[in-house]
Amino acid sequence: MSTTYGVVGVGSIAEAIVVGLCEGLDDPPEVVLSPRSAARSAALAERFATVRVAGDNQAVLDESDVVVVCLLPGNAAEVLSGLAFRADQAVVSAVAGLSVERLAEVVAPATDLARSIPLPAVATRGSMTPVHPATAAVAGLFDRLGGSLAIDDELAYESVAAASATVAAHFRYLGTIADWLTAHGIAGPEARRYVADTFAALSGELGQPGADFAALADAHATPGGLNEQFARDLGEAGVYDEVRVGLDAVLARIAPN
């Protein structure tokens, strides 16, 4: 029996999930989208034959076996509590900070519940997605999208969620390097291309099983060399300590208890 997925809240992550479920496959699942973000939903429905847009969020629930919740944290509980879920329905939440306990309250009588942290790379089925708990429904969804990483403890899961908040800072770091090059005479497009190519070339090292970050740092830090100097200077300035402080602050925000 095939699974019909319903998606409530169609932002960029929801779009990545839909693309990953459908792009280039001979047997994509049926997907029902909420009319939220109407242009994006309509474009996905036009792009994929098995995707359609429901009239409202309740219609999404009525037509789906597994409901994938991609709402913003600020209004997710309010939106969900206004909907009628079925007891036989599975719910997969991608909402940051919405605990399993709170999710259970707002989607009752549904009890087959899980949380997830999908990244944009699910669109190419190239990203393992942390899930908690590892229900059959959440594993079935993300096994289609690159695999799932089961995390038993909710605090550990929230820590992974906090770590995922570092992506924007990573790009700001790269942007700072490119801007510095521009200030020293390299045209902006060329500076950004150079920095992008430099770090993209390192992705192969990260893709190896059991990537050891300390070992990789040592491998790129010739004693007495420029990489060693820069890494040491950042450490002495407390940059790495501040990363830990920032992660603690994010974790406190999403898991205050």
N, C-alpha and C positions, 0 to 999 in steps of 0.2 A: 504493500500500500504506500503510495507516494505521500509526502508531507507538503502541506500548503503553509507557507510562511506569511505571516502578516507583520507589517512594519509600521509602528506608530511613531511618528516623528521622522521626517525624511530630510536629515541634514547630510553633511559630507560623509560621516561614518556610515550612515544608513545607505547612502549611494554606493560606497565602496563594497558593502556587504552584498547588495543587489548585483552589482557588476561581477563580483567574485562568484556568486551563485549561478550566473547566467552566461557570462561572456565565453564564447567559443566552445560551448558544451552541446553535446547531442541530446542530452536529456535533462535540461534545467528544470528545477522545481517551479511550481506555481507560486507567485509572490503577489500579495495584495498590499498596496501602499495606501497610507492615509493621504488625504488631500493637502495636508500641511506642506508648505513649500511647494505650491502648486506647479510651478514651472519645472522644478527638478523632478517631481513625481511624473508629470506628463511626459517629460523627455525620456525617462526610464521606460515608461509604458510603451512609448513609440519605438524605442530601441530594441526591446526584447519582447518576443511574442507571448511569453508566459507571465508577463508582468501586467497588472492592471491597477487602476486607481479606484478606490472605494469612495462612496459618497461622504462618509465621515468616519471617525475613529471607531465607533461602535460597529459599523459595517465591516471594518477590518477584522475585528474580533469574531464577528459572526461567521466569517468566511475562512478562518484560518485554524490550523492545528497548533502551530507554535507562534506565539506573539513575541516579536523582537522589539523591545522598547528602546528607542534612541532619542528620547526627549531630553531637554535641558534640565540640569539638576534643580533649578529654581522653581519649576512648575510641574515637575514630573509626578509627584505624589498627588497633587490636586487634579491633574488631568486623568490619571489612572483611577482615582477613587470615584470619578464620575462615570466610569464605564462598567458594564456588566460582563464579567469574565465567567467562563464555564468551569465546572469542577474538573472536566476531562482535558483541560487546555494546559499546555506547557507555556511558561513565560521565561524569556531570556532578556535580562536587563543589561543595557550598556550605559546606565546612568551612574555617574560618579557620585559616591557618597550615599547612595540609597541602599541601606543594609538589607540583608535577606529578611530580617525581622520586620522592618518597615514595609518592604515590598510585599510580604505576605499579608499585611494588614490592608493594603490598598488594592490588591488583586484577588482577594477572597471571593468565591470559594476555590479558586485555583490554588493548588498546593505543589505542583511540579515547577519549582522555581530555581533559577540560577542567575548569577551575575557574570559579566564578561568585560574584557578590556580590549576590544578590537582596535587595531591600528589601520591606517589607510592602505597598507600593503595587502590587506585581505582582498582587495580588488584584483590583485594578480595571483591570489592564492599563495602568497609568499611570506606569510607571517603566522607564527604560532600565537594563539590567543589565550591569555590566562583566563581561567574560569573557576567559579566557586558557587556551589559545590558542583562536582562533575556529573550532572544528570545526563541521562541518555539523550535528551533533547538538545542540550547545549553542546555536547560532544558531537552529536550528529550534524549540527549546524556548522561548527567550526572545523570539523574534519573535512568538510567540503571546501574550506577556505584556507587550508594550509596546516591545520592541526590545532589541538587544544592542549594547554598546560594546566593540569588539574592542581588546584591549591586547596588544601583541606581546611586551613585555619583562616578565619576572616580577617584578622589583623595582618597576617602575612599577605593576604590578597590585597588589602588596602595599601600595604607598603609597595607592592608592585604597581598599583594604580598611581601612587605618588611618584614612583620612578618614571612612569610614562609622561609625567608633566615636564620632563626635561627637554623635550624635543624642540620647543620654541627657543629655549636658551642655547641649544646647540647651534641653531641657525643664526642666532644673534652673534655667537662667538665667531662663526665663519664670516658673517657680515662685517664684524669688527676688523678682521684680518684684511678683507677685501678693501674696506674703506681706508685702512692704513696704507695699503699699496697705492690706492688712488691719490692719497695725500702726498705720496712720494713719487708721483709722475707717471703711474700706470693708468691708462684710460679705464673708466669704470667697468665697461663690459668685459674687457680683457682681464681685469683684476678678478672679477667674479668668476669668470670661466677658469682661470688658473687655480683659484682656491677650490672651486667645485671639482675640477679634475684631480687635484691633489688628494682630496679626501675620498672621492669616489673610487680612486685606485686602491684605497685601503680596504674596501668592502670585502674583497676576496679573503683577506686575513681574518676578518670578523666572521666570515661564513664557515670557517673550519670548526669541526666538533671540539667542544671543550676550550673555546677561546680563552686564553689567559691574558688579561689586560696588563698585569704587571710585567709579564714576560714580553708582551708586544711593546710596551713602553721602553723596556730595557733594550730591546732589539733595535729600536729607532733612536736610542740615545748613546751615541758614541762617546766614550769617556773624554771629557775635555771639549766636546763638540758643541755645536749651536743648539741642537735639540735638547741636549742635557742642560745647557744653561737656561733655556727658556722654561723648561719644566721645573727646574730648581727655583727659578725666580718666582714662578707662580705659587709654588709651594710655600716659599718663605713669605710671600704676601698674604698667605692665608686663603687663597682662592679655593683650594680643595676642601678646606674646613668649612667655608661658606656654602659649598655645595651640600654638605651634610646638614648644615643649619637650615638651608632652604627646603631640603627634603623633609626634615622634621616638621617644618611649618606647614607644608602641604599635607603631610599625614595627619597633623593635629586638626586641620580643617575638615578633612573627609572622614576621619575616625576619631572624633573628639572624646569618645568614651574608652 
